[in-house]
C-alpha cells in the first residue's frame, strides 16, 4: 500500500476508536464535559490523547475528511489545517487518495 494510503488508514482507525468513545460518552450523558480522544494524526506510532467535549468532537465528524489532531502532528503535504483550537487542530485531507480513503472508511 502506498505511504499515503497507509497513513490515511491509520487516521481512519483512530477515527473509529474516537467514534466509540463518543458513543459511550453520549450514553453517560457527559457530552459537555471534557473527554479523552486519541489523536487522529497519520503518524503510525502516535498514541497521544486530546481532551475536548463530545459535542465539540461531533463537529469534527460532520465531514469524513476532517480529523482531530495535536498541534505539530499535521502533515501539510496531505492535509490542511481548518481550525487551530490551541490544544488541538482540526485538519482536512486534501483531495486525492487520503480523502478517498477517509470517505470510504467513514
N, C-alpha and C positions, 0 to 999 in steps of 0.2 A: 504494500500500500504506500502511495506517495507520502512524503513527510507531512504535507498539508492535510491529507486525509486522516492520518494518524492523530494529528493534533486536534482536528475537528471532532473526531470520535471521542477523544479524551474530554473535550468540552461537553459533548452530549452526555457522556457517562456522569459527569459531575452535576449536570443539569438534572438528570434523573434522580440522583441522590437528593438534591435540594428540593425537588418536587415532592418527594416522600416526606421530607422534614416539614415542608409547608402543609401537607395534608394532615400530618399528625398534630401540628400546632393548631390547625383550624379545628380539629376535634376537641382540643383542650380549651378553645376559646381564648387564646392568648395572642390574637392577631396584631395587637398594637404594642405588645412587649417585644423587646429585642430577642431574637433567636440566633443561634449559631448556624450558619450556612457554610458550605465548602466553597472555596474559591473555584470558579468555573474557568480558570485560565487554561490555555493549551499546553502548559508545562506538564509533562507526564509525571514528574516527581513531586508536584505541589500537593501538599495536604493541609495548607493553612486555612483558617476559618475567618469568616466575616460576620459581624453582629449587625443585624438590622431587623425591623419589624416584618412580620409575614406579609402585611399589606404592601409594604414597600417592595418586597420580593415579587409579589404578584404583578406589579407593574413591569418588572423586568421580563416576566414570562408572557406578556402580551404579544411579543414578537419573537418567533422561534429563532431568529438570527441574533438576538441580543443575549449577553451573558454578564454575570456579576463577577467581578474580579478585583483583586487588590491592586493598589497603585504600584507601578513598576512591573506588573505581570502582563501588561498589554503587548501584543505582537502587531506592531503597526504595519507590517508587511501584509497582514491578512485581516486586520480589523481596525475600526476607527473608534475613538472614544466619543461617546454621545454625551455622557454626564460624568462629572467628577464631584462626588459627594464628600470628598475629603478622606474618609476612611475606606471608601470603595469606589470603583468605577463601574459604569455600565458601558459595555462595548458592543459593537455590531460587526458581524463578519462582513467583509467586503464581498461584492458579487464574485462568484466563482465556486470552486469545489467546496470550500469550507461552508459557505452559505447554503449550498445544495444539501450537504450532509446534515446541517443544522435543521433544515426544513424536513428532511426525510425522517429524522430521528425524533422529531418533536411529538 
